[in-house]
Amino acid sequence: MDQDQIVNTIIQTINTIFGNIFSSIDNTIFDNLDNIVFINKDILNNSFINKLLDAGSKNSLIYLADAFLLGISVFYIIRYYYFNIIDAKVEKPVQFFFKLLLFSLLINFSYFLAEQLLNITYLFSSAIQEIGKNIIHVDINFSELISYLNRILDIDSGELNLFSFDGLLKSFVSIGFVNLLLAYSLRFVVIQVLILFSPFSILSLINSSTSWIFKSWLRTLISLLLIQVVIPVILIVIFCIDGSNKILLVGGIYALSRVNSYIKEIFGGVSIDVSNNLGSFVSVLKK
């Protein structure tokens, strides 16, 4: 076997290996992306979370929040009598117990309110997807996106050539979507955690010194849910890009990975960029 044959064999082997990897990604990752990006109240439907959401159970977080509320009431009563003894100003009982009743209702309906927020977000994103489908006659989702990208990059017409321009773009796209899967999986989990702690975030409003907790909680939750509304718009733009301009397609994929950063800069919230978070974690360990 001469040198050229050895090189061709190595190249063919590399193309076959990466072709199988990218094919596996295509067959599994994009359906999962659709499920974890376009979420609704069904993300709360599992046995563990249902136990925490069940208001009638002693394991419920609402039960625990109500216990805290009762403790705050006892503390107010003690504080009220003590401040009267030392002739200091204290919040009037009528004002306090009205606020207590209001927050008690909000805490006990906190999961219902959170579910409605999830449903509203899902309706907005679904409406954008439907509008886009009616305009460009393409399903606006990640499953359709991979088929579209494969057609543009000529992946469907033959074997993958990793050492061609299309092969390099395919590599970038596949790696980018793996990063998206990790980032949106993190978003999925963080939204669940934020919703579980919604009774305590509302409870923090009962005192002005702790009200910042609710503001941070609400800003973070809304910023993560807004991602779901922006992504269909970016997908529509990607589908409208001329297939001959493949660099713009790369820009569209990059925009999908940066949605959280853009929203975070505008509204605040938390970062779900896995690579940045991992880099920060590693830098902390080095110190």
C-alpha positions as CSV (number, residue, x, y, z in Angstrom):
1,M,0.0,0.0,0.0
2,D,1.6,3.3,-1.1
3,Q,1.5,6.6,0.8
4,D,-1.5,8.0,-1.1
5,Q,-3.6,5.0,-0.3
6,I,-2.7,5.2,3.4
7,V,-3.6,8.8,3.5
8,N,-6.9,8.2,1.7
9,T,-7.7,5.3,4.1
10,I,-7.0,7.5,7.1
11,I,-9.2,10.3,5.7
12,Q,-12.0,7.9,4.8
13,T,-11.8,6.4,8.3
14,I,-12.0,9.8,10.0
15,N,-14.9,10.8,7.7
16,T,-16.7,7.6,8.6
17,I,-16.2,8.0,12.3
18,F,-17.4,11.7,12.4
19,G,-20.2,10.9,9.9
20,N,-21.5,8.3,12.4
21,I,-21.2,10.7,15.3
22,F,-23.0,13.5,13.5
23,S,-25.7,11.1,12.2
24,S,-26.2,10.0,15.8
25,I,-26.5,13.7,16.9
26,D,-29.0,14.3,14.1
27,N,-31.2,11.4,15.1
28,T,-31.4,12.1,18.8
29,I,-30.5,15.6,19.8
30,F,-33.0,17.7,17.9
31,D,-36.2,16.0,19.1
32,N,-34.8,16.5,22.6
33,L,-34.1,20.1,21.9
34,D,-37.7,20.7,20.8
35,N,-38.9,19.1,24.1
36,I,-36.6,21.1,26.4
37,V,-36.8,24.5,24.7
38,F,-40.6,24.7,24.0
39,I,-41.9,24.0,27.5
40,N,-45.2,24.3,29.2
41,K,-46.6,23.3,32.6
42,D,-45.9,19.7,31.7
43,I,-42.4,20.1,33.0
44,L,-43.8,19.9,36.5
45,N,-45.5,16.5,35.8
46,N,-43.3,14.0,37.6
47,S,-43.9,12.1,40.8
48,F,-41.2,13.9,42.9
49,I,-42.3,17.4,41.9
50,N,-45.9,16.5,42.3
51,K,-45.3,15.6,45.9
52,L,-43.6,19.0,46.5
53,L,-46.5,20.8,44.7
54,D,-49.3,19.0,46.6
55,A,-50.7,21.7,48.9
56,G,-52.4,19.1,51.1
57,S,-49.3,17.1,51.8
58,K,-46.9,17.7,54.7
59,N,-44.1,17.3,52.2
60,S,-45.4,20.2,50.2
61,L,-43.3,23.4,49.9
62,I,-46.4,25.4,50.3
63,Y,-47.0,23.7,53.7
64,L,-43.5,24.8,54.7
65,A,-44.1,28.4,53.4
66,D,-47.4,28.6,55.4
67,A,-45.4,27.5,58.5
68,F,-43.0,30.3,57.9
69,L,-45.9,32.7,57.5
70,L,-47.3,31.5,60.9
71,G,-43.9,32.1,62.4
72,I,-43.8,35.6,61.0
73,S,-47.3,36.2,62.5
74,V,-46.1,35.1,66.0
75,F,-43.0,37.2,65.7
76,Y,-45.1,40.3,64.7
77,I,-47.4,39.8,67.8
78,I,-44.4,39.6,70.1
79,R,-42.8,42.6,68.4
80,Y,-46.0,44.6,68.5
81,Y,-46.4,44.2,72.3
82,Y,-42.7,44.9,72.9
83,F,-42.7,48.1,70.8
84,N,-45.8,49.3,72.7
85,I,-44.0,48.8,76.0
86,I,-41.0,50.9,74.8
87,D,-43.2,53.3,73.0
88,A,-41.7,52.7,69.6
89,K,-43.4,52.8,66.2
90,V,-44.7,49.5,64.8
91,E,-46.8,48.5,61.8
92,K,-50.5,48.7,62.6
93,P,-52.2,45.3,63.2
94,V,-54.9,45.9,60.5
95,Q,-52.3,46.7,57.9
96,F,-50.1,43.7,58.8
97,F,-52.9,41.1,58.9
98,F,-54.4,42.4,55.6
99,K,-50.9,42.0,54.1
100,L,-50.7,38.6,55.8
101,L,-54.0,37.5,54.2
102,L,-53.0,38.7,50.8
103,F,-49.6,36.9,50.8
104,S,-51.2,33.8,52.2
105,L,-53.5,33.6,49.2
106,L,-50.6,34.4,46.8
107,I,-48.5,31.7,48.4
108,N,-51.2,29.0,48.2
109,F,-51.9,29.9,44.6
110,S,-48.2,30.4,43.6
111,Y,-47.9,27.2,41.6
112,F,-51.1,27.9,39.8
113,L,-49.8,31.4,38.9
114,A,-46.4,29.9,37.8
115,E,-48.2,27.4,35.6
116,Q,-50.2,30.2,33.9
117,L,-46.9,32.0,33.2
118,L,-45.5,28.8,31.6
119,N,-48.7,28.4,29.5
120,I,-48.7,32.1,28.4
121,T,-45.0,31.7,27.3
122,Y,-45.8,28.5,25.4
123,L,-48.8,30.1,23.7
124,F,-46.6,33.0,22.5
125,S,-43.9,30.8,21.2
126,S,-46.4,28.4,19.5
127,A,-48.1,31.4,17.9
128,I,-44.8,32.6,16.5
129,Q,-44.1,29.1,15.2
130,E,-47.5,28.9,13.5
131,I,-47.1,32.3,11.9
132,G,-43.7,31.4,10.6
133,K,-45.0,28.1,9.3
134,N,-47.8,29.9,7.4
135,I,-45.4,32.4,5.9
136,I,-42.5,30.1,4.8
137,H,-44.4,26.8,4.8
138,V,-41.8,25.1,7.0
139,D,-42.2,23.7,10.5
140,I,-40.4,26.0,12.9
141,N,-38.5,23.6,15.1
142,F,-35.1,22.0,15.6
143,S,-36.1,18.7,13.9
144,E,-36.8,20.6,10.7
145,L,-33.7,22.7,11.1
146,I,-31.3,19.8,10.9
147,S,-33.0,18.5,7.7
148,Y,-32.7,22.0,6.2
149,L,-29.0,22.4,7.2
150,N,-28.2,18.9,5.8
151,R,-29.7,19.8,2.5
152,I,-27.8,23.1,2.4
153,L,-24.5,21.5,3.3
154,D,-25.0,18.6,0.9
155,I,-24.9,16.0,3.7
156,D,-27.9,14.1,2.4
157,S,-26.5,13.7,-1.1
158,G,-23.3,11.8,-0.1
159,E,-20.9,10.9,2.6
160,L,-19.5,13.5,4.9
161,N,-16.1,15.0,3.9
162,L,-14.8,16.5,7.1
163,F,-11.9,18.2,5.2
164,S,-14.3,20.2,2.9
165,F,-15.8,23.6,3.7
166,D,-19.3,22.0,4.1
167,G,-17.8,19.3,6.4
168,L,-16.2,22.0,8.6
169,L,-19.5,23.8,8.8
170,K,-21.3,20.6,9.6
171,S,-18.8,20.0,12.4
172,F,-19.3,23.5,13.8
173,V,-23.1,23.2,13.6
174,S,-23.1,19.8,15.4
175,I,-20.8,20.9,18.2
176,G,-22.9,24.1,18.5
177,F,-26.1,22.1,18.9
178,V,-24.5,19.8,21.5
179,N,-23.7,23.0,23.5
180,L,-27.3,24.2,23.0
181,L,-28.6,20.9,24.3
182,L,-26.5,21.3,27.5
183,A,-27.5,25.0,27.9
184,Y,-31.2,24.4,27.4
185,S,-31.1,21.4,29.7
186,L,-29.7,23.6,32.4
187,R,-32.4,26.2,31.6
188,F,-35.1,23.4,31.9
189,V,-33.8,22.4,35.4
190,V,-33.4,26.0,36.6
191,I,-36.9,26.9,35.6
192,Q,-38.2,23.8,37.6
193,V,-36.2,24.9,40.7
194,L,-37.4,28.5,40.4
195,I,-41.0,27.4,40.2
196,L,-40.6,25.1,43.2
197,F,-39.4,28.0,45.3
198,S,-42.0,30.4,44.1
199,P,-43.9,30.3,47.5
200,F,-40.8,31.5,49.3
201,S,-40.1,34.2,46.8
202,I,-43.6,35.6,47.3
203,L,-43.1,35.2,51.1
204,S,-40.0,37.5,50.9
205,L,-42.3,40.4,49.8
206,I,-43.8,40.5,53.3
207,N,-40.7,42.5,54.5
208,S,-39.1,45.3,52.5
209,S,-35.6,44.2,53.5
210,T,-36.2,40.8,51.8
211,S,-38.3,42.0,48.8
212,W,-35.2,41.9,46.6
213,I,-35.4,38.1,46.6
214,F,-38.7,38.2,44.8
215,K,-37.5,40.8,42.3
216,S,-34.4,38.6,41.5
217,W,-36.5,35.5,41.3
218,L,-39.1,37.1,38.9
219,R,-36.4,38.7,36.7
220,T,-34.6,35.4,36.4
221,L,-37.7,33.4,35.6
222,I,-39.0,35.8,33.0
223,S,-35.6,36.1,31.3
224,L,-35.4,32.3,31.0
225,L,-38.9,32.1,29.6
226,L,-38.3,34.9,27.1
227,I,-35.7,32.7,25.5
228,Q,-38.5,30.5,24.4
229,V,-40.2,33.4,22.6
230,V,-37.0,34.7,20.9
231,I,-35.8,31.3,19.6
232,P,-38.7,30.8,17.0
233,V,-38.0,34.2,15.6
234,I,-34.3,33.3,15.1
235,L,-35.4,29.9,13.5
236,I,-37.6,31.8,11.1
237,V,-34.7,34.0,10.1
238,I,-32.4,31.0,9.6
239,F,-35.0,29.3,7.3
240,C,-35.3,32.5,5.3
241,I,-31.5,32.7,4.7
242,D,-30.4,32.0,1.1
243,G,-28.8,28.6,1.1
244,S,-25.9,29.8,-1.0
245,N,-24.8,32.0,1.8
246,K,-23.6,29.4,4.3
247,I,-21.7,31.8,6.5
248,L,-25.0,33.4,7.5
249,L,-26.3,30.0,8.5
250,V,-23.4,29.8,10.9
251,G,-24.3,33.2,12.2
252,G,-27.8,32.0,12.8
253,I,-26.6,29.0,14.8
254,Y,-24.3,31.3,16.8
255,A,-27.3,33.6,17.5
256,L,-29.2,30.6,19.0
257,S,-26.3,30.0,21.4
258,R,-26.2,33.6,22.4
259,V,-29.9,34.2,23.1
260,N,-29.5,33.9,26.8
261,S,-26.6,36.3,26.9
262,Y,-28.5,39.0,25.0
263,I,-31.6,38.6,27.2
264,K,-29.5,38.6,30.3
265,E,-27.8,41.9,29.3
266,I,-31.2,43.5,28.8
267,F,-33.4,42.1,31.6
268,G,-30.8,40.5,33.9
269,G,-31.2,36.9,35.2
270,V,-28.7,34.0,35.2
271,S,-26.4,32.6,32.5
272,I,-27.1,29.1,31.1
273,D,-24.0,29.2,28.9
274,V,-22.4,25.9,29.9
275,S,-18.9,26.7,28.4
276,N,-18.7,30.0,30.3
277,N,-19.9,28.5,33.5
278,L,-17.5,25.6,33.2
279,G,-14.6,28.0,32.5
280,S,-15.5,30.1,35.5
281,F,-15.7,26.9,37.7
282,V,-12.3,25.8,36.5
283,S,-10.8,29.3,37.1
284,V,-12.1,29.2,40.7
285,L,-10.5,25.8,41.2
286,K,-7.1,27.2,40.0
287,K,-7.1,30.0,42.6
